[in-house]
Amino acid sequence: MRLFVFAALTLLPTLAFAGGDHENHMQEVEEGDFRIDFSDQHCQEEFVMVKASIRNDGSDYLIVRKEEAVFEVADKKVQPYDGEKKKPRIIKLRSKKNHTYKVKADSGYHVDEFTLQLGGYYTAAAEGEPLEAPDFQLPASRNDFKAGPFSCKLTGLKQETKETAASFSCTYNGESVGFIDSALLGVRIEGGQEFANDDRKASKKLMEPGSKHSFKAVFHIEYKITDMQFATMNIVWRDTFSESKLEEVDMGEVDFELDEAKTAEKND
């Protein structure tokens, strides 16, 4: 599905525009649950730029990799950052984020029209697919483990009679979206009983490719059940680690054309 939206474009001579509060007619692109509002679309000899406000009203995460967008300007196709991979923008459910599409050149971008191909839009399910992780023994027999594309290591351990607290740091090495929900983990003692994580800050964390997250596993077990200071226990991860694959969304392209009245106003 391709979307064609015609928007007003203000064209300004080199050095004619100053200040960041200029705003043009708002235009929108809608694809299902996603909406983009454009503003401040203009060009000079050395650049073309468009500001975008992206809103996600859907039930999935929206991931935007703006370096995958393509400008068609002056009979050329160019990408922001020359297509070099950058940190993606992740827009959570029922929220919005702003960013700017911009390409630069030495000259030749003072044009009457240009097109923006909205590549780089992906969705990821809010509920990821669970990843298996090996039980982690306490006292630790090793300090690291893997769960799919997650690489984790033990960064601290306190094992006492009244409380056991283990700290972990994990890196998400995947190409999609990862989740760590430390509220789901527990501990299994030698008798087979399992106990939940008592860390009050335990929560679900969304992770971008290459990002890190630290969390704790905290347990309180009555002494009459076991003395944790001397017990051998195993952290069971259950569905702590999960991942959602990216699904590309075709957002089409937007054509921007000269707005003569606005151009005259801004160059007066």
Backbone bond lengths (Angstrom), bond angles and torsions (degrees), N, CA, C in turn:
res aa  C-N    CA-C-N  psi(-1)  N-CA   C-N-CA  omega(-1)  CA-C   N-CA-C  phi
1 M - - - 1.456 - - 1.517 109.25 -
2 R 1.354 117.58 123.75 1.452 121.84 179.83 1.515 109.28 -112.32
3 L 1.315 115.63 137.17 1.455 121.33 -177.91 1.516 109.04 -113.50
4 F 1.322 117.00 132.32 1.444 121.75 178.11 1.520 108.83 -119.68
5 V 1.306 116.48 115.77 1.457 120.82 -178.76 1.516 107.84 -123.30
6 F 1.309 117.22 125.03 1.457 121.43 -179.26 1.521 108.67 -93.73
7 A 1.315 115.67 124.70 1.456 120.68 -174.68 1.513 110.22 -124.36
8 A 1.320 116.64 155.35 1.458 121.61 177.48 1.525 109.69 -76.01
9 L 1.334 116.05 140.83 1.459 121.86 179.92 1.513 109.08 -126.28
10 T 1.305 118.07 127.22 1.452 121.75 173.01 1.523 108.63 -96.08
11 L 1.306 117.05 126.14 1.454 122.54 -179.99 1.516 108.98 -107.13
12 L 1.301 116.84 127.81 1.455 120.62 -175.36 1.515 110.38 -123.53
13 P 1.327 118.24 137.53 1.462 119.82 176.16 1.519 111.22 -63.61
14 T 1.307 117.03 160.42 1.451 121.32 179.07 1.525 110.78 -55.38
15 L 1.345 116.06 131.31 1.451 125.30 179.11 1.523 113.91 70.20
16 A 1.346 117.88 4.83 1.460 119.08 -178.82 1.512 111.92 -80.03
17 F 1.343 116.91 -24.25 1.467 120.01 -176.68 1.520 109.82 -103.94
18 A 1.310 115.24 129.21 1.466 119.78 177.18 1.513 108.41 -136.89
19 G 1.332 116.84 146.00 1.456 120.88 -179.52 1.506 111.32 94.40
20 G 1.354 116.46 156.33 1.457 120.72 -174.65 1.507 113.60 -108.73
21 D 1.349 119.19 12.74 1.451 119.86 -175.22 1.521 113.15 -102.82
22 H 1.329 117.35 6.63 1.460 120.61 178.20 1.527 110.76 -69.08
23 E 1.303 117.56 137.24 1.463 120.82 -178.65 1.513 109.66 -142.74
24 N 1.318 116.23 135.09 1.461 122.27 179.99 1.513 111.14 -98.67
25 H 1.319 115.10 -176.45 1.463 120.33 175.95 1.528 110.24 -58.35
26 M 1.321 117.78 135.13 1.457 122.11 -179.68 1.522 109.93 -80.64
27 Q 1.303 114.98 132.99 1.452 121.49 175.25 1.519 108.12 -125.28
28 E 1.287 118.36 161.39 1.453 119.93 -177.42 1.520 111.98 -138.51
29 V 1.322 113.24 152.49 1.458 122.05 171.78 1.512 106.40 -123.61
30 E 1.305 117.95 130.80 1.458 120.70 178.00 1.526 109.52 -124.11
31 E 1.316 114.94 133.29 1.461 121.93 176.52 1.515 106.23 -137.07
32 G 1.344 116.36 94.56 1.451 119.26 -177.55 1.514 111.21 66.44
33 D 1.333 116.28 -116.21 1.459 121.61 -175.71 1.528 113.31 -93.56
34 F 1.331 118.27 9.42 1.450 120.44 -175.49 1.535 110.70 -115.90
35 R 1.310 115.26 144.19 1.461 120.31 -179.39 1.522 109.12 -138.14
36 I 1.329 116.11 141.75 1.456 121.86 176.18 1.521 108.59 -125.60
37 D 1.315 116.86 125.14 1.462 122.58 172.88 1.527 108.47 -105.56
38 F 1.328 116.83 130.23 1.457 121.84 -179.13 1.524 110.19 -104.45
39 S 1.330 115.82 147.46 1.459 121.62 174.45 1.522 109.00 -153.38
40 D 1.336 115.55 166.06 1.466 122.48 174.88 1.528 111.93 55.14
41 Q 1.336 116.60 36.08 1.461 120.04 179.04 1.525 108.86 -81.66
42 H 1.328 116.69 115.21 1.456 120.02 -179.98 1.525 109.90 -159.48
43 C 1.317 115.12 169.08 1.457 119.72 179.90 1.525 110.22 -142.46
44 Q 1.308 114.43 155.58 1.458 123.81 171.25 1.520 107.08 -130.73
45 E 1.305 116.67 -176.26 1.465 119.46 -178.27 1.523 111.88 -58.00
46 E 1.337 117.10 -33.55 1.464 120.03 -170.05 1.520 114.79 -106.73
47 F 1.346 118.31 0.04 1.465 117.81 179.26 1.527 110.67 -161.67
48 V 1.328 113.55 160.98 1.461 123.77 169.43 1.522 106.28 -129.86
49 M 1.331 117.72 135.39 1.455 119.33 -179.12 1.519 111.55 -145.24
50 V 1.326 115.00 152.04 1.460 123.49 175.89 1.522 107.40 -143.99
51 K 1.318 116.96 131.08 1.455 120.70 173.30 1.526 109.39 -92.25
52 A 1.318 115.85 139.83 1.463 120.69 -177.23 1.524 110.25 -129.23
53 S 1.324 116.20 133.23 1.458 122.70 171.34 1.517 107.08 -110.00
54 I 1.332 116.74 115.41 1.459 122.15 -171.75 1.523 109.10 -108.68
55 R 1.323 116.01 125.03 1.463 121.20 -177.88 1.516 110.32 -116.09
56 N 1.328 115.31 136.07 1.462 121.89 179.56 1.527 108.66 -114.27
57 D 1.319 116.51 108.12 1.460 121.89 177.16 1.527 111.77 -103.80
58 G 1.330 116.88 11.66 1.453 121.00 -175.41 1.512 113.16 -91.28
59 S 1.311 115.75 -171.90 1.461 122.90 -179.47 1.523 112.03 -102.47
60 D 1.338 117.45 2.32 1.459 123.10 177.93 1.525 109.47 -116.19
61 Y 1.333 115.55 162.47 1.456 119.89 171.99 1.525 108.71 -74.47
62 L 1.325 115.91 146.00 1.456 121.82 174.54 1.516 108.13 -110.11
63 I 1.321 115.96 125.37 1.461 121.66 -179.44 1.524 108.18 -113.68
64 V 1.328 116.22 128.92 1.467 121.30 -177.52 1.522 109.14 -120.32
65 R 1.324 115.70 123.01 1.459 122.57 174.55 1.529 106.86 -111.89
66 K 1.330 115.54 92.45 1.459 118.99 -168.85 1.522 113.26 -70.32
67 E 1.335 117.82 -15.77 1.467 118.17 176.07 1.522 112.43 -69.21
68 E 1.349 116.89 -12.85 1.465 120.44 178.20 1.523 112.50 -87.57
69 A 1.335 117.48 -5.27 1.464 120.17 174.19 1.526 109.30 -70.28
70 V 1.317 115.63 158.41 1.464 120.73 -179.19 1.524 109.28 -133.99
71 F 1.332 116.65 126.02 1.458 122.29 170.82 1.525 109.08 -91.77
72 E 1.295 116.06 133.83 1.461 121.34 168.30 1.521 106.65 -106.73
73 V 1.315 116.06 104.67 1.456 121.59 -174.53 1.522 109.27 -141.95
74 A 1.328 116.06 132.72 1.473 122.15 178.88 1.528 111.14 53.11
75 D 1.344 115.48 44.85 1.473 122.54 178.31 1.526 113.45 62.25
76 K 1.314 115.86 22.30 1.460 119.86 177.22 1.523 109.93 -125.80
77 K 1.318 116.32 153.73 1.450 122.32 172.99 1.522 107.75 -112.03
78 V 1.328 115.89 119.71 1.470 121.06 -177.24 1.522 109.19 -133.75
79 Q 1.331 115.77 152.61 1.460 121.61 -178.29 1.527 110.96 -119.29
80 P 1.325 117.24 147.39 1.469 119.43 172.21 1.524 110.48 -56.98
81 Y 1.322 116.35 139.69 1.470 122.55 -179.06 1.534 111.94 59.20
82 D 1.330 116.16 20.59 1.473 120.99 -177.67 1.528 111.59 56.55
83 G 1.341 116.26 27.89 1.455 121.21 178.25 1.509 114.57 80.80
84 E 1.339 117.82 1.28 1.463 120.93 -179.86 1.524 110.13 -64.18
85 K 1.319 117.12 135.49 1.453 121.84 -175.21 1.513 111.44 -66.25
86 K 1.347 116.08 130.68 1.452 122.71 -179.66 1.521 109.73 -124.28
87 K 1.319 115.10 171.68 1.463 120.29 177.18 1.525 109.12 -64.00
88 P 1.327 118.16 127.47 1.470 120.19 -177.09 1.521 111.78 -72.63
89 R 1.327 115.65 156.71 1.451 122.15 172.64 1.520 107.64 -93.39
90 I 1.325 117.43 124.36 1.455 121.45 179.47 1.525 108.13 -110.17
91 I 1.321 115.36 120.53 1.454 121.35 -177.44 1.520 107.86 -108.32
92 K 1.310 115.25 114.37 1.458 120.17 -176.52 1.523 111.63 -72.81
93 L 1.312 114.73 174.80 1.459 121.01 -177.60 1.525 110.50 -62.38
94 R 1.329 115.70 135.60 1.463 123.39 176.94 1.520 112.03 53.42
95 S 1.326 115.84 48.26 1.452 121.26 176.79 1.525 109.19 -146.78
96 K 1.324 117.17 175.95 1.457 120.63 179.43 1.520 110.61 -144.33
97 K 1.313 115.22 158.94 1.455 122.35 176.34 1.527 108.75 -141.09
98 N 1.325 115.00 155.87 1.451 121.28 179.14 1.522 109.80 -112.11
99 H 1.310 116.39 146.66 1.452 120.08 168.01 1.528 109.12 -156.82
100 T 1.315 115.67 169.93 1.458 121.78 -175.33 1.517 109.86 -118.20
101 Y 1.332 115.33 129.96 1.460 121.55 170.32 1.528 107.52 -91.63
102 K 1.329 116.65 127.64 1.463 119.06 -177.80 1.521 110.84 -152.83
103 V 1.316 116.11 138.97 1.465 122.20 172.50 1.522 108.20 -130.99
104 K 1.330 115.39 149.27 1.462 121.19 -175.98 1.525 110.85 -123.08
105 A 1.328 114.99 157.10 1.459 122.40 175.30 1.525 107.89 -154.68
106 D 1.332 116.85 167.63 1.463 120.19 176.76 1.525 111.02 -68.41
107 S 1.330 116.16 -35.22 1.462 121.34 179.26 1.524 108.11 -170.58
108 G 1.330 115.86 175.18 1.457 120.57 173.00 1.511 116.13 95.13
109 Y 1.353 117.03 3.50 1.465 119.21 -177.56 1.534 112.98 -100.96
110 H 1.320 117.62 8.92 1.465 120.89 176.09 1.533 107.55 -85.95
111 V 1.346 115.26 84.03 1.465 121.53 -169.97 1.522 110.61 -118.81
112 D 1.339 115.54 169.50 1.464 121.40 179.26 1.528 113.11 -90.19
113 E 1.315 116.49 -14.90 1.463 119.42 -178.92 1.521 109.90 -161.30
114 F 1.308 115.64 155.48 1.463 120.75 172.04 1.521 108.59 -156.76
115 T 1.313 116.07 165.90 1.466 122.94 -179.05 1.519 109.58 -124.27
116 L 1.315 115.70 141.14 1.469 121.64 175.85 1.515 108.67 -116.72
117 Q 1.319 117.05 113.76 1.458 122.41 175.02 1.528 107.94 -86.88
118 L 1.306 115.86 120.86 1.468 121.25 -172.20 1.527 111.78 -87.74
119 G 1.322 115.87 65.94 1.451 119.97 174.50 1.513 111.26 -79.91
120 G 1.332 116.59 164.95 1.454 121.05 173.92 1.509 115.71 89.81
121 Y 1.340 117.57 21.24 1.471 120.73 177.82 1.528 109.40 -104.46
122 Y 1.337 115.69 128.30 1.458 121.28 -177.14 1.533 109.65 -138.72
123 T 1.319 115.67 153.53 1.459 120.74 171.98 1.532 109.01 -113.62
124 A 1.324 114.63 154.03 1.467 121.78 175.30 1.517 107.82 -140.09
125 A 1.318 116.75 129.72 1.463 121.22 -177.89 1.528 110.66 -59.86
126 A 1.337 115.55 137.94 1.462 120.52 -179.30 1.528 111.65 -65.93
127 E 1.313 116.74 -28.82 1.468 121.68 176.08 1.523 108.20 -103.35
128 G 1.320 116.53 107.72 1.454 120.04 -176.10 1.516 113.19 -80.16
129 E 1.330 114.77 171.34 1.454 121.85 175.87 1.529 108.65 -81.96
130 P 1.347 118.03 124.05 1.467 120.29 -177.99 1.527 112.62 -59.98
131 L 1.329 116.05 145.74 1.457 122.91 178.84 1.522 109.31 -115.56
132 E 1.303 115.93 138.37 1.455 119.95 179.71 1.526 111.14 -75.64
133 A 1.304 115.13 141.69 1.462 121.49 176.30 1.522 108.00 -138.55
134 P 1.317 118.03 140.65 1.467 120.26 -179.27 1.515 111.29 -70.95
135 D 1.345 116.50 145.58 1.459 119.81 173.96 1.527 109.14 -54.81
136 F 1.320 115.32 143.61 1.471 120.08 -177.95 1.520 109.23 -110.09
137 Q 1.330 116.16 116.22 1.461 121.09 -174.40 1.528 112.26 -77.69
138 L 1.331 114.49 139.70 1.461 123.20 172.18 1.530 108.04 -124.09
139 P 1.347 120.32 129.70 1.463 126.62 -4.71 1.538 110.98 -57.55
140 A 1.304 116.48 151.92 1.460 121.44 -171.60 1.525 111.88 -68.50
141 S 1.324 114.36 129.52 1.463 119.55 173.07 1.524 110.39 -91.33
142 R 1.356 116.09 -18.15 1.462 122.66 172.64 1.524 107.54 -153.41
143 N 1.314 116.88 163.78 1.461 120.48 -172.45 1.524 114.31 -105.83
144 D 1.310 118.34 0.00 1.460 118.45 -177.74 1.522 110.91 -140.69
145 F 1.335 116.35 162.23 1.468 122.03 176.27 1.518 108.22 -162.78
146 K 1.316 116.09 169.73 1.466 122.33 179.34 1.529 109.65 -126.84
147 A 1.323 114.37 149.07 1.462 122.32 173.14 1.516 106.62 -136.03
148 G 1.324 116.57 94.83 1.464 119.33 -174.08 1.523 110.04 58.47
149 P 1.340 118.41 -126.62 1.468 121.02 -179.98 1.526 113.99 -82.24
150 F 1.329 118.23 5.72 1.460 121.30 177.42 1.530 110.07 -90.78
151 S 1.325 115.80 133.73 1.465 122.37 172.46 1.524 107.48 -113.29
152 C 1.332 116.59 122.14 1.467 120.81 -173.38 1.522 111.24 -126.32
153 K 1.320 114.39 152.66 1.463 119.39 176.19 1.523 109.94 -143.47
154 L 1.327 114.41 149.59 1.454 121.39 175.65 1.524 108.05 -78.13
155 T 1.350 116.80 127.01 1.461 120.26 -178.46 1.521 113.02 -111.85
156 G 1.323 116.78 -8.83 1.462 119.46 178.68 1.516 110.68 -172.08
157 L 1.343 116.03 148.24 1.461 119.63 -179.33 1.522 109.83 -149.13
158 K 1.320 115.70 128.21 1.468 122.78 172.03 1.519 106.96 -125.80
159 Q 1.312 116.82 115.33 1.460 121.22 -177.49 1.516 108.80 -121.84
160 E 1.327 115.17 101.49 1.458 121.63 -177.19 1.526 109.87 -125.14
161 T 1.315 116.45 172.55 1.461 121.30 -176.92 1.523 111.55 -60.18
162 K 1.334 117.72 -45.02 1.456 121.27 -175.14 1.526 114.11 -90.94
163 E 1.320 116.91 -20.35 1.472 118.82 -177.20 1.514 110.78 -152.35
164 T 1.319 114.63 139.57 1.459 121.65 169.64 1.519 107.41 -120.64
165 A 1.336 117.15 130.34 1.461 121.81 -179.83 1.521 108.75 -135.24
166 A 1.321 116.01 121.49 1.458 121.94 177.43 1.524 108.98 -118.05
167 S 1.333 116.35 134.74 1.464 121.98 179.14 1.519 109.44 -109.15
168 F 1.354 115.95 137.79 1.456 121.82 -178.57 1.529 110.32 -129.85
169 S 1.316 115.26 151.28 1.459 122.21 171.94 1.524 107.77 -127.84
170 C 1.330 116.65 128.52 1.460 121.29 -176.78 1.525 110.77 -126.10
171 T 1.313 115.63 142.12 1.465 122.60 175.66 1.523 108.97 -113.85
172 Y 1.329 115.93 133.12 1.463 120.24 176.78 1.525 108.60 -92.66
173 N 1.327 116.67 114.52 1.462 122.89 -176.06 1.526 113.33 -101.81
174 G 1.337 116.75 9.68 1.454 119.66 -178.36 1.514 112.90 -80.67
175 E 1.330 115.88 -177.45 1.451 122.40 -179.44 1.526 111.56 -110.15
176 S 1.313 117.28 2.05 1.455 120.73 -175.80 1.531 109.58 -113.81
177 V 1.321 117.38 -123.96 1.458 122.55 177.94 1.516 107.95 -130.65
178 G 1.326 117.00 129.93 1.452 121.48 179.62 1.518 111.18 -110.75
179 F 1.331 116.05 157.69 1.461 121.92 177.75 1.525 109.46 -133.18
180 I 1.329 115.75 140.34 1.465 122.04 169.48 1.519 106.96 -124.44
181 D 1.326 116.53 120.84 1.461 121.53 178.38 1.523 107.91 -119.83
182 S 1.332 115.72 91.14 1.465 120.14 -174.38 1.521 112.66 -71.83
183 A 1.339 118.00 -10.66 1.467 120.00 176.52 1.522 111.69 -69.82
184 L 1.330 117.43 -15.63 1.462 121.32 -175.46 1.530 113.55 -89.88
185 L 1.317 117.86 -17.41 1.464 119.66 -175.90 1.534 111.05 -75.44
186 G 1.309 115.84 162.76 1.460 120.96 177.81 1.513 110.49 -150.41
187 V 1.329 116.93 -174.97 1.457 121.29 177.62 1.526 108.70 -129.67
188 R 1.315 115.49 141.87 1.464 121.57 177.94 1.527 108.53 -114.44
189 I 1.326 117.13 126.71 1.459 120.94 178.34 1.523 108.88 -91.48
190 E 1.324 115.61 173.86 1.466 120.86 -173.28 1.522 112.57 -61.14
191 G 1.320 117.38 -28.07 1.454 119.80 179.39 1.520 113.61 -78.27
192 G 1.338 117.12 -5.53 1.454 120.98 177.41 1.517 114.43 100.24
193 Q 1.331 118.37 -11.29 1.461 120.90 178.64 1.528 110.46 -70.68
194 E 1.333 115.44 146.26 1.450 120.70 179.07 1.524 110.34 -119.87
195 F 1.341 115.76 145.32 1.448 122.45 -178.67 1.526 109.24 -131.70
196 A 1.351 115.78 145.07 1.460 121.40 -175.17 1.522 112.03 -78.89
197 N 1.318 115.11 164.07 1.460 122.05 175.01 1.529 109.16 -69.69
198 D 1.335 116.71 126.03 1.469 121.66 -178.76 1.527 112.82 -94.64
199 D 1.312 118.02 3.36 1.464 119.46 -179.25 1.525 110.08 -66.88
200 R 1.312 117.00 119.71 1.460 121.47 -176.06 1.529 112.53 -68.52
201 K 1.316 117.21 -20.12 1.463 120.57 -179.81 1.533 112.52 -93.02
202 A 1.312 116.60 4.00 1.465 119.92 -179.03 1.526 109.88 -62.38
203 S 1.336 116.54 131.05 1.465 121.33 -177.93 1.517 109.50 -160.94
204 K 1.330 115.03 177.05 1.456 121.30 179.60 1.520 110.01 -90.73
205 K 1.324 116.78 130.52 1.458 122.92 -177.91 1.518 110.09 -119.73
206 L 1.337 116.34 125.94 1.463 121.71 174.94 1.519 108.45 -85.68
207 M 1.340 116.81 135.85 1.460 120.67 -175.56 1.515 111.92 -126.55
208 E 1.317 114.99 134.33 1.455 122.69 175.73 1.524 109.13 -87.78
209 P 1.322 118.11 162.71 1.463 120.39 176.34 1.521 111.67 -55.24
210 G 1.336 116.29 127.95 1.454 121.88 178.42 1.515 115.14 86.29
211 S 1.332 118.23 -5.23 1.461 119.89 -177.22 1.527 111.43 -82.34
212 K 1.351 115.58 160.39 1.453 122.64 -179.59 1.523 110.15 -119.96
213 H 1.312 115.00 152.68 1.461 120.56 177.45 1.523 109.08 -145.77
214 S 1.336 115.95 134.61 1.462 121.66 177.66 1.524 109.68 -110.93
215 F 1.315 116.68 142.40 1.459 121.32 -179.23 1.523 109.55 -152.12
216 K 1.347 115.12 169.58 1.457 120.50 -178.25 1.525 111.55 -122.40
217 A 1.312 115.35 150.62 1.461 123.29 169.69 1.521 106.51 -116.98
218 V 1.328 116.48 112.20 1.463 121.91 -174.07 1.525 109.23 -120.75
219 F 1.332 116.59 132.52 1.464 120.13 -176.12 1.529 110.92 -134.86
220 H 1.326 114.54 142.03 1.470 122.14 174.82 1.525 108.07 -129.26
221 I 1.313 115.97 115.74 1.461 121.17 -178.13 1.531 108.26 -127.42
222 E 1.303 115.94 134.53 1.458 120.09 -178.35 1.530 111.06 -59.17
223 Y 1.332 114.54 142.72 1.468 120.72 -177.93 1.525 111.66 -60.02
224 K 1.361 116.68 -33.57 1.464 118.76 -178.90 1.526 112.42 -68.17
225 I 1.331 116.12 -17.40 1.468 119.99 176.41 1.517 110.13 -87.14
226 T 1.335 115.37 -49.51 1.470 119.64 176.31 1.521 109.30 -164.04
227 D 1.310 116.52 151.14 1.465 121.78 173.54 1.523 106.65 -93.42
228 M 1.323 117.06 103.44 1.463 121.03 -173.95 1.523 113.15 -63.69
229 Q 1.316 117.14 -22.50 1.454 119.00 -179.24 1.530 111.92 -62.99
230 F 1.324 115.75 -30.89 1.465 119.76 -175.94 1.533 112.71 -116.46
231 A 1.329 116.55 -3.07 1.462 119.66 -175.66 1.529 111.43 -79.96
232 T 1.329 114.49 150.96 1.461 120.55 168.60 1.528 107.19 -96.52
233 M 1.306 116.03 121.39 1.462 121.62 -176.39 1.518 109.32 -129.25
234 N 1.332 115.95 164.79 1.458 120.64 177.96 1.529 110.41 -131.61
235 I 1.320 115.91 126.37 1.463 119.67 172.07 1.520 107.86 -74.27
236 V 1.322 116.34 127.10 1.469 121.52 177.03 1.526 106.78 -107.51
237 W 1.326 115.66 127.72 1.466 120.11 -169.19 1.519 113.36 -86.62
238 R 1.337 116.44 -22.12 1.474 119.99 -177.63 1.530 109.38 51.34
239 D 1.340 118.53 -121.55 1.466 121.00 -178.83 1.522 111.53 -107.25
240 T 1.331 116.75 33.17 1.468 120.15 -179.49 1.519 111.77 -57.64
241 F 1.331 117.16 -39.97 1.465 121.60 -176.48 1.524 110.21 -106.21
242 S 1.321 115.72 133.29 1.462 119.91 177.46 1.526 109.32 -150.87
243 E 1.313 115.44 168.11 1.462 120.70 -177.07 1.520 109.69 -148.26
244 S 1.322 116.39 141.52 1.464 122.17 174.59 1.518 109.11 -115.32
245 K 1.312 116.05 128.81 1.459 120.98 178.22 1.528 110.28 -77.22
246 L 1.306 115.90 152.36 1.453 121.16 -179.38 1.527 111.13 -85.84
247 E 1.326 115.20 138.42 1.456 122.42 175.02 1.528 107.78 -119.64
248 E 1.329 117.16 120.90 1.455 120.16 -176.00 1.526 111.55 -72.10
249 V 1.323 115.35 140.89 1.464 122.57 177.81 1.520 108.09 -113.24
250 D 1.336 116.89 128.58 1.460 120.98 177.86 1.525 108.66 -84.49
251 M 1.320 116.33 105.09 1.459 121.42 -179.37 1.521 112.74 -94.70
252 G 1.327 116.99 0.49 1.462 120.05 175.45 1.512 113.07 74.36
253 E 1.333 115.51 -149.88 1.458 120.75 -177.19 1.524 109.90 -141.78
254 V 1.327 115.19 160.27 1.458 121.61 -178.93 1.517 108.67 -125.19
255 D 1.322 116.34 131.72 1.467 122.22 177.38 1.527 109.21 -101.02
256 F 1.323 116.99 126.88 1.455 122.49 176.73 1.517 109.08 -109.63
257 E 1.330 116.15 131.52 1.454 121.26 -178.40 1.525 110.42 -124.71
258 L 1.316 115.64 159.46 1.453 122.63 -177.26 1.527 112.18 -60.28
259 D 1.323 116.03 129.96 1.459 123.06 170.95 1.529 105.88 -105.90
260 E 1.314 116.70 99.48 1.462 121.38 -172.76 1.536 111.86 -64.72
261 A 1.338 117.08 -40.54 1.462 119.85 -178.66 1.527 110.95 -64.44
262 K 1.314 116.21 -44.78 1.464 119.97 -179.54 1.524 110.78 -66.93
263 T 1.330 116.43 -37.88 1.457 120.23 178.10 1.516 111.41 -62.12
264 A 1.340 116.13 -44.61 1.458 119.99 178.87 1.519 111.51 -63.39
265 E 1.329 116.02 -39.70 1.463 120.89 179.39 1.515 111.68 -62.57
266 K 1.331 117.14 -44.16 1.455 121.40 -175.53 1.529 112.47 -77.17
267 N 1.326 117.12 -17.15 1.476 120.27 -179.98 1.519 111.93 -105.00
268 D 1.332 116.47 7.92 1.467 119.80 -178.89 1.520 110.50 -71.43
